[in-house]
Amino acid sequence: MNETTLALLAFVPLVLAGVLLIGLRMAAKTAMPIVFIVTALIGLFAWEMSFTRIMASTLQGLILTVSILWIIFGAILLLNTLKHSGGITAIRNGFSGISPDRRVQAIIVAWLFGCFIEGASGFGTPAAVAAPLMVALGFPALAAVVVGMMIQSTPVSFGAVGTPIVVGVTGGINREGITETLEAGGSTWMEYFRLIAGEVAVIHGIVGILMPLIMVVIMVRFFGANRSWKEGLSIAPFAIFAGICFVVPYMLAGVLLGPEFPSMIGAMVGLAIVVPAARKGFLIPKDTWDFPESSSWPDEWIGKLEIKLDDIAGKTPITTFMGWLPYVLLALILVASRTIEPFKNLLTSFSFGWGDILGEAGVSGSIQPLYLPGGILLMVVLITALLHRMRAGELKAAFSESSRTIFGAGFVLIFTIPMVRILINSGVNAADLVSMPVAMAQFVADGVGGVYPFFAPAVGALGAFIAGSNTVSNLMLADFQFNVAQQLGVSTAFMVALQAVGAAAGNMIAIHNVVAASATVGLLGREGITIRKTILPTIYYLVFTGLIALIAFYVIGISDPLLALG
């Protein structure tokens, strides 16, 4: 088979998933087993992967599935614990004190609080935490998932204390070879690495400033009684203000401090400014927007985790502070677990896994149940039970409800993530072919030539769509992007930065991220509906990032140490 045919075959699983989920509106529990089987057959017969490697990749995917389900379970459990303790009532009351406007609530809870959780833990946790919290506040489940998925954009490149840059970029390009070249010219790897991190922050800052507005406009357009764009745009001054309050400290942290803390610092500064401003009605329109009456919601909006006021009536009242305290503790413990070495070492010391599965070199999987956000969420649940003085029966009910919700997600993910691992691990084969994701990327690069920089973010997004991870996309494709930049004679650092930004945007439509977020609110089976809505902000992000790339390369002539040496 020629390279073009192989590249087109590599696209088949992604196209098939899109057709089944979005075009035919098939539930992911039906679509993803089909896509998994097709992917395995392509790997076996077109890529000439060994049957053992396909099985090892599948098992590796199942280990990763357990990790993701552990996070989802923790997020659902915390929400159910707060439902039974009365914490949800307190949080609802607290928001009525800030603003009854759902647009304002979405910006504060999803955008600012969600960005902080992304910065602290990453790996899909923000949607898993924010979506059920928004449902508890009275958002339709589908709206909560759509809004929660849009968090997976600007903060993601610096999620999990910078993991997509620190691990993804460092591990994704030939650091040793680059270091030798840089040192020969009087520069260092660290200067080059910090340049990439700073450029990622600046690109995200420019494009991300409108994300709170886009988030609200899509929510109002698709979930409002009037289906009006205008009602969403009317909050533009406040939404852009919130965007500025996040991206300015975010960019400064990225340029001056490196990749570990931009998302957390941006969110903390943003919350400190935006919440008091919202209380005073600063830039908030006089009209208060809300969803239509819940009795009129279409069935597709409603998840199994829907929390009605009747569920929490009669609970012992607790203060707003005590209601929010579990989420504050979650944020603090997540940050501590990633930054305080003795605590981090303690949590990571307990792990189990399988190295070189079925004898396949490099195909490994492990689980660190205490270090994963799921373990930390469980810690917070136990602390909450004590702080809120819950009875054993209430905590048991929370565990029971959460366990029932998790089973549906498990079935979908046991096909989705193994499919991803087959794609990623396809680079080892009897035909000596590059992996399927790299074949797809090369096909795109060869097809567009000199305007490739415009499409570079989309290549990163493609990797994230496949893997559901900015980090994995960077590991797969950063070296490819670096090599294309060298061939074109443009800044390698900026091209790698475009990869990281595009991969962050791709998380908004990554199938198993949507499944994971949907599972937290009992909304499995409607993933295609979510993707049809989140593809709009994804297109916005990729188009504007691509335009920035063309301007940076061909108008400004941006450079880097390697280009100067060349």
C-alpha positions, 0 to 999 in steps of 0.5 A, spaced: 500 500 500 502 507 498 503 512 503 496 516 501 492 509 502 495 508 509 494 515 511 487 514 509 486 508 512 489 511 519 483 516 518 478 511 518 477 510 526 476 517 527 471 518 521 467 512 523 467 515 530 464 521 528 459 519 523 456 514 528 456 519 534 455 525 530 452 523 524 447 517 526 447 520 533 448 513 535 450 512 543 457 511 544 456 504 548 454 502 541 459 506 536 465 505 540 465 497 540 464 498 532 470 503 532 475 498 536 474 492 532 475 496 525 481 499 529 484 493 531 483 490 524 486 496 520 492 495 525 492 487 524 492 487 516 494 494 514 499 496 519 501 489 520 501 489 528 502 483 531 496 480 534 500 480 541 501 487 540 494 489 539 492 485 545 497 488 549 495 495 547 488 493 549 490 491 556 494 497 557 487 501 555 483 497 560 488 499 565 488 506 563 480 505 563 480 503 571 484 510 572 479 514 569 473 511 572 477 512 579 477 519 577 469 519 575 467 515 581 471 520 586 467 526 582 460 523 583 461 521 590 463 528 592 457 530 589 452 525 592 456 526 599 454 534 599 447 532 596 446 528 602 450 532 607 446 539 605 452 542 602 448 542 595 443 547 599 449 551 602 452 552 595 446 554 592 444 559 597 451 562 596 450 563 589 444 566 589 448 571 593 453 572 588 448 573 582 442 569 580 444 569 573 446 563 570 451 566 565 455 569 571 454 562 575 457 558 569 463 563 568 465 563 575 464 555 577 466 552 570 471 557 567 474 560 573 473 554 578 474 549 573 480 552 570 483 552 577 482 544 578 485 543 571 491 547 573 491 543 579 490 536 577 488 536 569 486 529 566 479 531 565 478 532 572 475 539 571 469 537 567 468 531 572 468 536 578 464 542 575 459 538 571 456 535 577 456 541 581 453 545 576 447 540 575 447 541 583 446 548 582 440 547 577 443 547 570 440 541 565 445 535 565 447 536 558 448 544 559 453 542 564 457 537 560 457 542 554 460 547 558 464 543 562 467 540 556 469 548 554 473 548 560 478 543 556 481 549 552 485 555 555 488 552 561 489 545 559 496 546 556 498 548 563 494 542 567 496 538 572 501 543 574 504 543 567 504 536 565 502 537 558 509 541 557 513 538 562 512 531 560 509 532 553 514 536 550 520 534 553 518 527 552 516 528 545 522 531 542 529 529 541 532 533 547 539 530 547 540 532 540 537 539 540 541 541 547 547 539 543 545 544 538 543 549 542 549 549 547 554 549 541 551 556 539 551 559 546 544 557 548 541 552 553 535 547 553 532 550 559 532 557 555 529 554 549 524 550 553 521 556 557 521 560 550 516 554 548 512 555 555 512 562 554 509 562 547 504 557 549 501 562 554 501 568 550 497 564 544 492 561 549 492 568 552 490 571 546 485 566 543 482 564 550 480 571 552 473 570 548 472 563 551 468 565 557 463 569 552 463 563 547 461 558 553 456 563 555 453 564 548 453 557 546 449 555 553 444 560 552 443 559 544 442 551 545 439 551 552 435 558 553 427 558 552 428 563 546 434 560 543 437 566 542 444 568 540 443 576 543 441 574 550 448 570 550 452 576 547 448 581 552 453 579 557 459 580 553 462 586 557 462 581 563 465 575 560 470 579 556 472 582 563 472 575 566 477 573 560 482 578 561 482 577 569 484 570 567 489 570 561 493 576 564 496 573 570 496 566 566 500 569 560 505 573 565 506 566 569 507 562 563 512 567 561 516 569 567 515 563 572 514 557 567 509 551 565 507 549 572 502 554 575 499 559 569 492 556 570 492 556 577 495 563 578 490 565 572 484 562 576 486 564 583 487 572 581 481 571 576 476 569 582 479 574 587 477 579 582 471 577 578 467 574 584 467 581 588 465 584 581 459 580 580 457 581 587 456 588 586 453 587 579 459 590 575 458 590 567 452 585 569 446 586 564 440 588 568 436 582 565 437 576 569 438 570 564 435 563 567 434 556 564 426 555 562 422 551 567 425 544 569 418 541 567 419 543 560 426 541 559 427 535 553 429 528 555 435 529 552 437 535 557 436 530 563 441 526 566 440 520 571 444 524 576 439 530 576 438 533 583 432 536 585 430 541 591 426 535 594 432 531 594 435 535 599 429 538 603 429 537 610 437 537 611 440 540 617 442 547 614 450 549 614 453 555 612 455 557 605 463 556 607 462 549 610 458 547 603 464 550 599 469 547 604 470 540 600 471 543 594 476 548 597 480 542 600 480 538 594 483 544 590 488 545 596 490 537 597 491 537 589 496 542 589 499 539 595 500 532 592 503 535 586 508 540 589 510 538 596 515 532 594 514 528 601 507 528 600 507 526 593 512 521 594 507 518 599 501 518 595 505 515 589 509 510 593 502 505 593 502 503 585 501 497 581 501 495 574 504 491 568 510 493 565 512 490 558 505 487 557 505 480 554 512 481 553 511 488 548 517 493 550 514 500 552 507 497 552 506 498 560 500 501 564 500 502 572 495 505 577 497 510 583 490 510 586 492 515 592 495 520 587 490 520 582 485 525 583 480 519 584 484 518 591 484 525 593 477 526 592 475 520 596 480 523 602 475 529 601 469 525 601 471 522 608 473 529 611 467 532 608 463 526 612 466 528 619 466 536 617 458 535 615 457 530 621 454 525 616 450 519 619 453 512 616 446 511 612 447 518 608 454 516 606 452 509 605 447 512 600 452 516 597 456 510 595 451 506 593 448 512 588 455 513 585 457 506 584 450 505 580 452 511 576 459 508 574 457 502 571 455 505 564 461 509 563 465 503 564 462 499 558 464 505 553 471 506 556 473 499 555 472 500 548 474 507 547 481 507 550 484 501 548 482 503 541 486 509 542 492 505 545 492 501 538 493 507 534 498 510 539 502 503 539 502 502 532 508 504 530 512 498 532 510 493 526 512 488 521 512 493 515 516 498 518 511 504 518 510 510 522 504 510 527 497 511 525 497 518 528 504 520 525 501 518 518 495 522 519 499 528 521 504 527 515 499 526 510 496 533 512 503 536 512 504 534 505 498 536 502 498 543 504 505 545 504 507 552 506 501 554 509 502 548 514 502 552 520 495 554 519 493 547 520 499 545 525 494 546 531 489 542 528 494 536 527 495 537 535 487 537 536 487 531 532 492 527 537 488 529 543 481 527 539 485 520 538 488 520 545 483 524 549 490 528 552 494 534 551 500 530 554 499 524 549 498 528 543 505 532 545 508 526 546 506 523 539 506 529 535 511 534 538 517 531 534 513 531 528 511 538 528 519 540 530 521 537 524 516 540 519 518 547 522 525 545 520 523 543 513 519 550 512 525 554 515 520 557 521 521 557 528 521 550 531 519 553 538 513 556 536 511 550 532 511 546 538 507 551 541 502 551 536 502 543 537 501 544 545 495 549 544 492 545 538 492 539 543 489 543 548 483 545 544 482 538 541 480 536 548 473 539 547 471 534 542 475 528 545 471 522 545 473 519 552 473 526 555 466 527 553 464 520 555 467 521 562 464 528 563 457 525 561 458 519 566 458 524 572 451 526 571 448 520 568 448 522 561 451 516 557 448 515 550 448 522 548 455 524 547 454 526 539 449 531 542 455 534 546 460 534 541 456 537 535 456 543 540 463 543 543 466 542 536 464 550 535 469 553 540 474 548 537 473 550 530 474 557 533 480 556 537 484 552 531 482 557 526 484 563 530 491 559 533 492 558 525 491 565 523 496 567 529 501 562 526 501 565 519 502 572 522 507 570 527 511 566 521 510 570 515 509 577 517 513 578 524 518 573 522 518 570 529 525 566 531 528 562 536 535 560 538 535 554 533 533 558 527 538 563 529 543 558 529 541 555 522 
